[in-house]
Amino acid sequence: MMPPLVHLVRRPEPGPDKPALLLLLHGVGSHEGDLFALEGVFDPAWVVVSARAPLTLQPGAFSWFPVEFTPQGIVADAVGAEKSRLLLVEFLDWCVAEFGADPARVAVAGFSQGAIMTASLALTEPEKLRAAVLMSGRILPEAVPLAAPLERRTKPAYLVIHGTQDQVLPVANGRASRETLRSLGIEPEYHEYAMPHTISDESLDLVVGWTQARLGAAR
């Protein structure tokens, strides 16, 4: 079966058990090589996959769904986001099967628009994930009605990170994500850093340690 999405993969070191899987989702205008450059900081016993968004903006620049920048703020194409969410569900299942990953130890981490997709995926398919990391993103209002029933929301664990100097998606978006999750009966771990719309060394250290604690130690 052909993979549903173009991607880069770092296969795990050999070991006796099925490896954990970490799926990375880039932001708008970027590509799968962006977050994949971070693969070396994660546990070598894991499969690390970085997916390319399906929509081409220009050579080397992709997005998960169309966005419009207006004086009132960024307007997202919710229909396009839902198409990509369904594609990600398919891709996640493909990755688990293709790379022989442990389906009980799967995490998704996204930046910006990738964080938006991470939230939508985690809210609608909670049983597929142990951990979800939202870096400098937000939760689409259209994704909230699609959330799984309350009794299914015990998984995954959520980490929400945002920069107080973010000029693309201001920090109010991160705080709103925290409150939206709380309204759904989910208590995320939330952190703010004095950084713009980026992944700082300090925030990355947190992501590495947090995901390590949830996916298991290296063999």
Legacy VTK file of the C-alpha trace (Angstrom):
# vtk DataFile Version 3.0
C-alpha trace
ASCII
DATASET POLYDATA
POINTS 219 float
0.000 0.000 0.000
1.293 3.447 -0.922
1.690 5.848 2.001
-1.141 8.385 2.239
1.363 11.228 2.741
4.904 12.021 1.636
7.149 11.722 4.671
10.610 11.265 6.122
11.304 8.506 8.624
14.005 7.691 11.130
13.803 4.019 11.928
14.583 2.858 15.458
17.595 1.073 16.770
16.986 -2.705 16.895
15.338 -3.923 20.066
13.186 -6.726 21.438
9.951 -4.715 21.621
7.804 -2.797 19.217
9.033 0.817 19.093
7.088 3.893 20.072
6.043 6.208 17.226
6.396 9.994 17.142
4.652 11.791 14.264
5.744 15.376 13.528
3.510 17.884 11.695
4.996 21.084 10.239
3.442 24.518 9.906
2.017 26.330 6.891
4.558 27.162 4.206
7.053 24.625 5.484
7.812 20.995 4.627
8.561 17.604 6.138
12.281 18.315 6.427
11.714 21.192 8.850
10.739 19.323 12.025
12.589 16.213 10.870
15.794 18.158 11.522
14.990 17.650 15.219
14.797 13.855 15.049
18.185 13.404 16.688
16.990 14.794 20.038
14.371 12.075 20.447
14.841 8.569 21.808
16.732 6.419 19.265
14.447 3.505 20.171
11.472 5.318 18.606
10.240 5.572 15.040
10.175 9.285 14.168
8.089 10.269 11.139
7.707 13.765 9.717
4.788 14.154 7.304
4.392 16.590 4.423
1.084 18.451 4.288
-0.963 17.593 1.166
-1.491 21.083 -0.307
1.315 22.695 -2.330
1.669 26.457 -1.978
4.868 26.652 -4.031
7.908 24.417 -4.467
9.057 23.340 -1.017
6.127 24.992 0.763
3.026 23.073 1.846
-0.055 23.481 4.015
-2.647 21.321 5.719
-5.514 23.614 4.732
-5.982 27.012 3.087
-5.848 30.112 5.260
-6.755 33.717 4.588
-5.077 36.605 6.365
-7.669 39.300 7.034
-7.718 42.499 9.137
-9.819 40.525 11.630
-7.222 37.755 11.853
-6.451 34.424 10.226
-9.437 32.639 8.703
-9.076 28.872 8.325
-10.750 26.679 5.732
-12.496 24.225 8.054
-13.514 21.934 5.179
-9.896 21.660 4.055
-8.763 21.051 7.622
-11.233 18.200 7.973
-9.977 16.595 4.762
-6.430 16.690 6.100
-7.571 15.333 9.463
-9.092 12.283 7.797
-5.915 11.854 5.764
-3.844 11.984 8.953
-5.983 9.311 10.594
-5.277 7.070 7.618
-1.587 7.965 7.627
-1.203 7.314 11.343
-2.671 3.829 10.966
-0.378 3.247 7.990
2.693 4.267 9.992
1.865 1.958 12.892
1.481 -0.986 10.513
4.336 -0.115 8.136
6.969 0.497 10.806
5.779 -2.119 13.277
5.172 0.478 15.989
3.463 -0.138 19.304
-0.093 1.226 18.838
-0.252 1.911 22.590
2.777 4.251 22.428
2.033 6.846 19.764
2.526 10.610 20.055
1.871 13.449 17.623
3.631 16.803 17.899
2.795 19.746 15.660
3.954 23.324 15.221
1.601 26.171 14.218
-0.791 24.756 11.596
0.635 21.344 12.438
-0.445 21.940 16.049
-3.945 22.723 14.806
-4.011 19.377 13.017
-2.566 17.641 16.083
-5.390 18.978 18.236
-8.058 17.932 15.742
-6.559 14.457 15.447
-6.240 13.991 19.206
-9.752 15.227 19.970
-11.428 12.999 17.420
-9.262 9.860 17.692
-8.108 9.843 21.329
-7.586 6.084 21.516
-4.933 6.239 18.801
-2.629 8.521 20.819
-0.870 8.466 24.141
0.376 12.050 23.855
-0.335 15.197 21.834
1.964 18.241 21.698
0.609 21.594 20.480
3.390 24.099 19.803
2.388 27.681 18.923
-0.980 26.637 17.511
-4.657 26.828 18.283
-7.801 24.697 18.228
-10.236 25.313 15.402
-13.763 26.010 16.720
-15.078 23.637 14.057
-13.058 20.790 15.578
-14.726 21.009 18.987
-18.123 19.543 17.955
-16.246 16.620 16.378
-14.524 15.713 19.656
-15.003 12.164 20.888
-17.518 11.602 23.720
-16.380 12.475 27.238
-15.839 8.865 28.281
-13.256 8.454 25.495
-11.217 11.543 26.409
-9.063 9.974 29.123
-6.341 9.721 26.455
-4.144 11.278 25.278
-2.107 13.547 27.525
-1.796 17.084 26.124
1.127 19.500 26.224
0.402 23.056 25.035
3.314 25.462 24.474
3.148 29.060 23.250
5.400 32.087 22.953
4.482 35.328 24.684
6.094 37.245 21.790
4.317 35.309 19.025
3.191 37.778 16.341
1.714 35.162 13.990
-0.593 33.401 16.436
-0.531 35.567 19.578
-0.285 33.919 22.968
-4.033 34.374 23.473
-4.425 31.420 21.097
-2.433 29.156 23.387
-4.415 30.262 26.424
-7.655 29.723 24.510
-6.504 26.197 23.593
-5.946 25.453 27.276
-9.431 26.689 28.171
-11.063 24.832 25.280
-9.474 21.586 26.428
-10.596 22.241 29.991
-14.146 22.826 28.759
-13.985 19.348 27.225
-12.907 17.763 30.491
-9.211 17.629 29.548
-6.501 19.164 31.745
-3.445 19.925 29.579
0.030 20.757 30.747
0.530 24.372 29.662
3.715 26.436 29.324
4.573 29.871 27.969
8.031 31.000 26.895
9.440 34.426 26.023
9.808 33.541 22.340
8.267 34.519 18.980
6.582 32.067 16.571
9.271 29.422 16.799
10.539 26.428 18.758
13.155 27.601 21.226
15.826 25.362 22.726
14.095 25.636 26.094
10.678 24.671 24.746
12.192 21.811 22.750
13.860 20.472 25.896
10.438 20.384 27.533
8.893 18.541 24.573
11.679 15.958 24.586
11.407 15.261 28.304
7.614 15.292 28.319
7.249 12.875 25.423
9.991 10.650 26.850
8.065 10.326 30.094
4.965 9.213 28.210
6.388 6.977 25.475
8.995 5.183 27.553
12.720 5.206 28.091
15.347 4.092 25.592
16.372 0.452 25.732
LINES 1 220
219 0 1 2 3 4 5 6 7 8 9 10 11 12 13 14 15 16 17 18 19 20 21 22 23 24 25 26 27 28 29 30 31 32 33 34 35 36 37 38 39 40 41 42 43 44 45 46 47 48 49 50 51 52 53 54 55 56 57 58 59 60 61 62 63 64 65 66 67 68 69 70 71 72 73 74 75 76 77 78 79 80 81 82 83 84 85 86 87 88 89 90 91 92 93 94 95 96 97 98 99 100 101 102 103 104 105 106 107 108 109 110 111 112 113 114 115 116 117 118 119 120 121 122 123 124 125 126 127 128 129 130 131 132 133 134 135 136 137 138 139 140 141 142 143 144 145 146 147 148 149 150 151 152 153 154 155 156 157 158 159 160 161 162 163 164 165 166 167 168 169 170 171 172 173 174 175 176 177 178 179 180 181 182 183 184 185 186 187 188 189 190 191 192 193 194 195 196 197 198 199 200 201 202 203 204 205 206 207 208 209 210 211 212 213 214 215 216 217 218
